[in-house]
Structure formats: C-alpha cells, structure tokens
Amino acid sequence: MASKKTSWAKAISDIIKVILEAFSKQNKTRTWHQHVVPFEEGWAVRREGNKRVTSKHRKQSTAINKAKTIAKRKKADVIIHRESGGVRDRISFRD
C-alpha cells in the first residue's frame, strides 16, 4: 500500500513540475514592446501579444507619448503603425 501512495505522490509532483516549467517558459518570451495602432475612430496603445488595449486616444501623437512613457519604464520598444496597419516607425528604449 505504501508504494501506491509513493507512486501517486511522485506522479502529482511530476505533473506540478511540468506545469510550473510551462508557465516559466511563457513568461520569458513575453515582451513589453508597445504598439500604437489604429483603433475605432482614434488610436490605441497595445502591449505586444495582448488582445486588449492599454489605452485609447483621439490623436496618434497622444498615443505615441503614452507608449513612450511605458516603453521607457520597461526598457522596451515603441512600434508605431500607419492607419493602414503597416509599421511606420520603431523607437527603442533598450539599454
């Protein structure tokens, strides 16, 4: 009976290790790059890889300033998109 308990405990321990490793790999690949993108009738700042927007703005220049503030703090890039969706410019704040 003791060997069954040991094998269950080892199986659960192995599962937890696999889950923790998967989460740690996901966090390493995320970046803090900020994209300035067209949104509804204005512009938005969106973190790279996110579906939700960080902030919405009427003017592209305001969105760029917000993105720069975040990127400076996180040592990331600002990727500015055109209204058509293509990339217009990239500003790096990495050391």
C-alpha positions in Angstrom: 0.0 0.0 0.0 2.9 2.4 0.8 4.3 2.0 -2.7 1.0 3.1 -4.3 1.0 6.2 -2.1 4.6 6.9 -3.1 3.8 6.5 -6.8 0.8 8.8 -6.6 2.8 11.4 -4.8 5.6 11.2 -7.4 3.1 11.4 -10.2 1.5 14.5 -8.7 4.9 16.0 -8.1 5.9 15.4 -11.7 2.7 17.0 -13.0 3.3 20.1 -10.9 6.9 20.4 -12.1 5.7 20.2 -15.8 3.1 22.9 -15.2 5.5 25.2 -13.4 8.1 24.8 -16.2 5.5 25.6 -18.9 4.4 28.8 -17.1 8.0 29.9 -16.6 8.8 29.5 -20.3 5.7 31.5 -21.3 6.7 34.5 -19.1 10.3 34.6 -20.6 9.0 35.0 -24.2 6.7 38.0 -23.4 7.9 41.4 -24.1 6.9 44.9 -23.1 7.0 46.4 -26.6 4.2 48.9 -27.1 2.3 49.1 -30.4 0.5 52.3 -31.4 -2.3 51.0 -33.6 -5.5 52.4 -35.3 -8.5 51.7 -33.0 -12.1 52.5 -33.7 -12.1 56.3 -34.6 -8.7 57.0 -33.0 -5.6 55.3 -31.8 -4.7 52.8 -29.1 -1.6 51.6 -27.2 -1.4 47.8 -27.0 1.3 45.7 -25.4 2.8 43.2 -27.9 0.9 39.9 -27.7 -2.1 41.4 -26.0 -5.6 41.5 -27.4 -6.8 44.2 -25.0 -5.6 47.7 -25.4 -3.7 49.5 -22.7 -5.2 53.0 -23.5 -7.3 54.7 -26.2 -6.6 58.2 -27.7 -8.1 60.6 -30.2 -4.7 61.5 -31.7 -1.8 59.4 -32.7 0.6 61.8 -31.1 -1.0 61.3 -27.7 -0.9 57.5 -28.1 2.8 57.7 -29.0 3.6 59.7 -25.9 1.8 57.2 -23.7 3.6 54.3 -25.4 6.9 56.0 -25.0 6.3 56.5 -21.2 5.6 52.8 -20.8 8.5 51.7 -23.0 11.0 53.9 -21.2 10.0 52.4 -17.9 10.1 48.8 -19.2 13.2 49.3 -21.4 11.2 48.2 -24.5 10.4 49.4 -28.0 7.5 51.5 -29.4 6.2 50.3 -32.7 4.1 52.9 -34.5 1.7 51.7 -37.1 0.1 53.6 -40.0 -3.6 53.9 -40.4 -3.4 51.0 -43.0 -1.8 48.8 -40.3 1.8 48.8 -41.7 4.7 49.8 -39.5 5.7 53.4 -39.8 8.5 53.7 -37.2 10.2 51.9 -34.3 11.7 53.6 -31.3 13.9 51.6 -29.0 14.4 52.4 -25.3 16.6 49.4 -24.5 20.0 50.0 -22.9 
